[in-house]
C-alpha cells in the first residue's frame, strides 16, 4: 500500500563541529526532528531565525548529510537514494539560484537541461513557466536587472522547471514588498491545487497561518508542537486581552489586582501594557474594566483578539517568535 506521506523523518539530527583555542567543539543545529508531511499539502516549518529550519530543509534536499536519524522523501531513503530524491524534488533556497548575467529564459532552459531534459522539452517547459508565473514583460532581460519580486518568481519557476512532486521553499517571501508577497502566496496555492506538495520554512506568522494546512513549530533545533493553524491557536484555550496604562506602576498594580479578582489563565506585563489570556474574553472584559475602575486604575487603550501563532510560540517557549525574528 502506497504511503500517504511524501516526507517522513525520525530523529533527524545535524551537528556541526568547529575548532576553538580550547579545542574542538560541537553545536547541535537540529536535535532529533520527527516529521510526517502528507502528499498534496502545504506544510509550514515555523520558527525564529537560527532555529534549525534551513538546516533541516537542506538535509531533506540532500545538500547536507544528517548526523543521525533517518528520513524518506517521496518513498526514497535519504541515506541511500539521494540521486532519485533530487529528481523528485524542487528546492528554492533563501539566496535563490539564478545566474545574474543570463536572461530569465536562459536560466530556465539551463536548469531544465541540468535535470536531463532534452533541448526541445527544456524550451517547451521554459515557455510554460514564463506564462505560468507571468514573467513575459521581463524574461528576456538579464536576471541582474530584476526587482526582488521578479527574482523570486524566477527562483520558484527554476525550482519547478522539471515538474517535481515536492517543492521545498526556504523563507520564500523574506524581503519582498506586500504586493509581491501576496502574489507569491497566490502562486504557492496554485501549485498545491495542481498536486504539488509544498514544504516551506518561514518566520512570518501570517504566512504560516494563511498558507499552511499543517505546521510544525521549531525552536533551538527541536520541534515544540505540531498541528493545523486552528488546532495550535485553540490549544491556547483563551482569548487575548491587551490593556494599556499611563505608567508602568499602574500596569503593575493592575496586574496584582486582576490576579486576585479575575484570575486569568495567564497575565504578563511589558512596560505600560498588560497581556492577559482568559476564557470568554468578550464576556469577561466589562468585569475587568469595572474592577480596575473601582481602584482608579484607568485603562487608556484595550484590545481583544483571538490567539495568534505568536501566542502559541509564547506559550510553549516562554518568549515571542516576533521578538526572536526581529
ABEGO torsion letter per residue (X at the ends): XBBABABBBBGBBBBBBBBBAAEBBBBBABBGBBBBBBBGBBBBBBEBBGAGAAAAAAAAAGABBBABEBBBBGGBBAAAAAAAAAAABBBBBAAEABBAABBAAAAAAAAAAAAGBBAAAAAAAAAAAAAAAGAAAAAABBAAABBAAAAAAAAAAAAAAAGBABBBBBGAABGBBAAAAAAAAAAAAAAAAAGBBBBBBBABAAAAAAABABBBBBBGGBBABBEBAAAAAAAAGBBBBBBBBABAAAAAAAAAAAAAAAGBABBBBBEABBBBBBBGAAAAAAAAAAAAAAAGBBBABBBBBBBBAAAAAAAAAGBBAAAAAX
